[in-house]
Amino acid sequence: MLCKDRAGVHRSIQTLIRHGYVQSRTDHHNGDKTKIYITLTGETALNTMLDVVTQIDKELMSVLSIQEIAQFRRLLYKLISCLKAYPQI
């Protein structure tokens, strides 16, 4: 959903490489292409983030009833569908 220009994507990838989360390799079938691969450090960080986000989600949703959660999700989906009208986002 995030739209970034080529330079922005390049900067983001370079930051991830610098921190050791991903690595880039030239495609052995097509030398003009570069492929990005997640590293073990990146996988560990990703799994940690997913665990934290899952825990936060459980804690936040625990104060809502089942009906409130359903309503919340409907509202989020409605907002997301409205955002699709803005491709620059």
Secondary structure, DSSP 8 states (H G I E B T S, - for coil): -----HHHHHHHHHHHHHTTSEEEEE-SS-TT-EEEEE-HHHHHHHHHHHHHHHHHHHHHHTTS-HHHHHHHHHHHHHHHHHHTT-TT-
